[in-house]
Amino acid sequence: MSKLLDGRVAVITGSGRGIGRGIAIALGREGARVVVNDVGCDVAGRGTAADPAAEVCKEIAALGSEAAPSYDSVAEFESAGRIIKTALDRWGRCDVLVNNAGILRDKSLANMEPDDFDAVLKVHLYGGFNCCRHALPVMKEQKFGRIINIVSSAGLRGNFGQANYGAAKAGLMGLTFVIAVEHMKGNAEGKYSITANALAPAGLTRMVGTIPGMEGKPMPPEMNPDLNGPIVAFLASDLAAHVNGQVFGRRGYAYTLFQTPKPIAALYKEGGWTARSASTCRCRVSRPRPRSSRRRPRRRRAEPRRDR
């Protein structure tokens, strides 16, 4: 029986360990040839002597597929180009890009140094842009491409001490939406079968292990980072040609779908509002409609506030 990704070439950044490794293994298991990109750094982005990319390549080879290591950084435009070039030089294609590389420099915002903010954005957000910018022209020429950006609940809902990380992940989510719109079927770019989606994964990894209270804890089965791989393999396949501009998540053994931001209520007053008049009124907010509804939010007339 053929595999979902037979003949496809995937580039996965930050795939030497943790969630990225699980994604690389999942795509390799489905027949993809994989560029395993990992600079071998610690969670703060500082170098180590380890070579995790080479180890993952061996694991993919044991599954019967092919893999090539890449040690270039996503944070700089030219070096990100060399990551994509690794796929082109080795196999002549780049069908799938998973932007997973990331670092942490956690501190409360009042204590965060500009260098810590910049370093995290350079890897997550600039890294996503850099790799997409090099991969998209190749995908357009092929008339096929799948981009999966790895985001986080820190960017969707916020998390203490992660202003840099949350801002970078929220920006990466926005980048996903833009790529999806630019290549949506029906517009000028829609002649290409290119989609962009995002995944907020879960897993007990080195990065999660730095969170206070998580140090040294054994990994529960439902926190296995390899559980994120199958949905990425699906999104990378022909079967997901209709899935575009979505944000998925994983919680335990479940995959989740996030509702993208949209208006749910409107406060209306003929002629407009002043700051004071707005402060004296309230709006009854109805429950959000299903995502399939395309109707505009109902305009509700303001009611005078009745103090008890």
N, C-alpha and C positions, 0 to 999 in steps of 0.2 A: 504494500500500500504506500502511495506517495506521501511525503511529509508536507506540512503546511508551508514550509519555507525553502523547499528544494529550489536550487538555482539562485536564491537571493543572497545578497551580501549585506551584512550588518556591521555598523560601527557603534560600539557601546563605550562611552567614556566612563572612567572611574569604575571599571569592571573587574579589578583584580581581587576585590574582597566584597563581602556583605551583599547588599541588594544588587549591586551591579554584577557581581559574579553570578548570582542566581539567575539574573536576566540573560547573561551570556550563555550559561549552561542550557537554559530553556530554549533559546533560539538555536543553539547548536544541535540540541536534541531534535528539533523540528527540521533540520537539514540546512540551516543557514551557515554560510561561511562567515566567520566573525573576526573583526579587528578588536582585540582586547586592549583597550587603552587604559593605562594606569601609570602614573609617575612614581608610584611606590612611596608616597609620603604618609606622614602621620595625619591624625584628624585635623590638626591645625594647619596643614599644608606645608610642613617642614620635612625635608628629605630623610629617608632611611636607606639602609642597605638592602632592603628586601626587594624581591622581584616577583610580585604576585601575578603580574600579567603572564609571565612565562608558565607559571603553574596552571593557570586557568586554560591556557592554550593546550597544555597536555591533557587536561580533563576533557576538553572538547574533542581532541583527536581520539581519545578513548571511546567517544560516542560514535565515531565513524565520520565525523565532519572535519573541516579544516579551520584553523585559526592562526592569526598572526598578531604578535605583540606590538604595541605602540607605546612610546614613552614620552611623547610630546605633551606639553601643557595646553589645556583648553583656554587658559587665561589670556594668551596673546594671539592676535589674529593670524600671524604667519605660522606659528607652531600649530594652531588648530587646523590650518590648511594642510599641514603635513600629515595629520591624522587621517583626513579624508583621502589624501594622496596614497597613503598606505593601502587602502582598499582598492584604489584604481590601479596602482602599480602591480598589486598581487593578483587581482581578479577582474579588473576592467570595469567594475560597477560599484555603485553605492546605492543600495535600495532602501536601507533602514538606518535611521540615526536615532539613538537613544542618548539623550543628554542627562547623564546621571552623576557626573563628577561633582564632588562637593567637599567643602571643608567647614569647620566650625571655629568661631572665635567668640564664644558666648560671654557677654557681660550685660549688665543693665545699661540702658541707654545713657543715663547720666554719667556713667563711668567708662563708656566705650571710647576708645581712641579712634581717630579718623582712619588710621592704617588698618585697624581691625575691620572697620566697616568696608573699606575699599577692597581688602583682600578677599572677603567673602563674596562681594558682588562681582569681582573680577572672575572668580571661578564659576559661580552658579549662573549669573545673569549674562555677563559678557561672554562666558564660555558657551552658553546656549546660543547666543547670537553668532559668535565666531564660527562655530561648527555648522549652524544652519546656513550661514552666508556662503560657506564653501560647498555644502552638500546640495543646496537647492538647485543651482544651475545644472548640476549633474543629473539630478532627479528629473528636471524639466526636459532635458535632452532625451532621457530614457522614457519619458512619459509615465513614470511610476516613482512613487516615493512614500515612505512612511516616517513621520517624525513623532517620537514619543518623548515628552519632557517630564522629568521626574520632579514633582513639586512636593509640597509639605503642608500639613495642617498649620504649621507656624505661619505660613503665608495666607492660608484660608481663614484662620480664626485667631491667630496671634499666639505667642508663647513667651513667657517671662524670660528675659535675658537674651532674646534672639531677634533684636531689631534688625541687625544686618542680614541674618539668615531669612527671617520672615519677609523682609522687603525684597530680597533677591528672589525668593520663591514666588512671591506674589507677582513680581515682574516677569518671571518665566511663564507664569500662567497667562498673563496678558499677551506675551509674545506668542504663545500657543494659539490664542484666539485670533490674533492678527494673521498668522500664517494660514490658519484654517479659512478665514474669510478671503484672503488673497487667492486661494486655490479652490474655492467652493465651486461646485459644478453650476454652470449657468452664467458665470462671469467670464471676463476675458482670459483669466488664467485657468478656468475650469476645464480646459481641454486636456489637462494633465491629471492622471490618477494619483494625486498627492493629497495626503491627509495629515493633520496634526492634532494630536490629543495629549492629555496630561494624565499622570498617575501620582497620587499621593500614597506612597507605599507604607507598609509597616514591617517591622522586623527588629530583633534584638541584635544590633551590630555594634561595631566600635564606636560609632557616633552616638548611638543611643546610650551606650555604656558610660558616656561621660556625664549624663544627666544625674544630678544628686539623687541618691536613693536607689540607683540602678546598678551601682558598681558591684561586680562580683556575683550578680544574681544568675541562677541557671536559666537557660532558655526554655520557656514553655513551648510545646509543639506548635501552638498557633502563632508564635512569634518567629517562626523560622523564616528568614529572609528569602529563601528559595520559593516561598508561596507566591511571591509577586511575579515570578517569571511567566507563568502561563498566560496571564491577561496581556502582557506585553507581546508575547508571541502571537496571540490572536490579533492584536491591533496592528502588528507588522504584516499580517497576511492579506491575501486577496479576499478572504471572507469578511474583512472589516472595511471594505471599500466605501460603505455607506456611513461609517462612523467618523465624524469629523467635528473638531472644536469642542470635545467633551472632556470633562475632568472626572476621572475615576479615582477610587480609593480602595484600600483593603483594610478590613477590620476582622481579625480572627481568620475564620475560614470563608468569609464572605467578601465578595467584591461589591463596592458601592458606587453609586453615580451621584455626583454633586449637582445641585441646581446652580446654574450660573447666575450671577447678580442680575436682578431685574426689578423694576418698580412694582411694589405691591399695594400702594395706596397713594392718593393724591389729596392734598389740602387745597381746596379751591375757593376763591373769593373774586367776584366780579370786579375788575379793575385792578387787582393785585393787592398785595399785603404791605403793611408796615411791620417793623420789628415788634412794636408794641401790640398791634392787633393780632399778630401771629401768636404772641405769648399768651393771649387770653382765650384762645380757641383750642379745641381738640378735635381729633378726627377718629372716628370709629374705623378700625382696621379689620377688614375681613380676612379670613384664612386664605393663604396663598393658593391660587388655582394650580391645577396640574400643569406640568411643563408643556403639554401638548396644546394648551389654550393659547391662542394668539391675540385674544382681545386686549384692548387697552385697559389699564386699571380704571375702575369707576371713579369718577370725580365726586367727592362728597362735599356738600356744603358745610361750612363751619358752623359749629354750635357754640353759643356762649357758654363759658364754663360756669357751672353751678357749684359754688362752694357750700359744703355742708356745715 
